[in-house]
Amino acid sequence: MAAPLASPLIRSSRLSSLSNALVNLKLETVHPAMSFKSRGIGYFVECAKQAHGSGLHVVVASGGNAGLAAACAARQLQVRCTVFIPEGATQTTINLLEGEDADVVVGGKDYAEALQAAKILVDSKENAVMVPAYDDPVVWEGHSSLVSELAHQLPQTRPRAIFCSVGGGGLLGGVIKGCARAGWDAVPIVALETIGSDCFYHSLALNRQGQGVDLPAGVKAIYDQTHQVWLAHFSSFASKASGSLGASQPAAGVVKMALERAGPVISVTVPDELSMQAAYNFADDHQLLVELACSTTLVPAYKKELLDEIFPGTDERPFVFVVCGGFKISVQDLTSYRAQAEAYEKEFLEVYCDGKVISVRK
C-alpha cells in the first residue's frame, strides 16, 4: 500500500489536565480531504487504478467527506471522478468538489436517489467503479494505516485505549485491523456515536443481549446472513451529527470483527449537547474546527467523570483520541452549537456505555 500522508500525534496539555490522564490526539484533519477518509478511500481508488488503468472512472454518491476524499484521490492519481449529491447540498460543498476537478451531479432528493443514479452510471460505463463510503475491506485496510503510524509514534508503549467515532464503521474496521497487525489486540477501542444516530451501539446490543433488547422507535433488527450478525437499521435520524454519523446500519463485517475481537470494543453513545460542547471547547483549546462526528470522540476527554467510569484507576499509558476531522463545519456552526448547548436547562445528561447509564454534568 502506498503510504498516506502521515498525521501528527500530539499531547494535549489542556485535555490531559482536565482528565488527569495522558491524552494524545491523532490529528486526521491534515489530509487532503480534511478527514481520515483520505486513507481508506484513497487506497481504494489506488487499487482500482491498478486494476483498471488510467481509464478508470471513479463514481461516488456522497455530499460529505467520502465524496471529497474520492475527488482528492482521483485528482492526485489523475483519473476521472463523478460525485453524485442529493438536492440541498450547499454551494460550499459543490465548490470544494469541483475544485478537485470532480464532475458534480445532483442525483435526487436524498442519498438513496443519488446512490441509485450513481449505480446507473457505473453500470453503463466501462472502467467505472463505485467507491464505497465505508463498507468494504479495502477501505478498512486503508484506514488501518492510522494504527501503523501510531505504532511508530508510540514505540516504547501501547495506548491504554484508542477512541474513535463510528457511523457506518469504516474507521473502526481500520482501527481493529491495524491493532491486529501491530500486536495491539488487547488494547481497548472505544467507539462513540450520538444518540439518535447510534446504529452501531444498538447493533452490538442486539448481538450481545439478544433480540429482546429495546430498540428506539422506527429502528428495526435485520439479520445479515453473510456475517451472521444482527444489525440495527435506522430509517431516520434524531441527531445533528447524522450528516456524518448517520449510516442506516453499520457494516456487518465490522460488527462481526468487533464482537470477535480479543480485546474489548466499548460502545458509547452521547447526547448531541455534549458533542456540541466538545466541538466549541476544542476550537477554543486547539484552534481546530471539527464536525460533531469528530467532537463526539472527544467527549470523554472533556468529561473526567465519564472517562473514569469507562477506565477507572490510574495508568501512565496514553489515551489516543482519533480527531477524525471533516469539512462540514464553520465558525457560524460553532456559535450556534454554543448557544444550543448553553440553553439546555438540565444540569446532567445521560450517556450510554454498553448498556450502562452514566450521568454526566453538562
Order of alpha helices (4+ residues) and beta strands (2+ residues): beta-alpha-beta-alpha-beta-alpha-beta-alpha-beta-alpha-beta-alpha-alpha-beta-alpha-beta-alpha-beta-beta-alpha-alpha-beta-alpha-alpha-alpha-beta-alpha-beta-beta
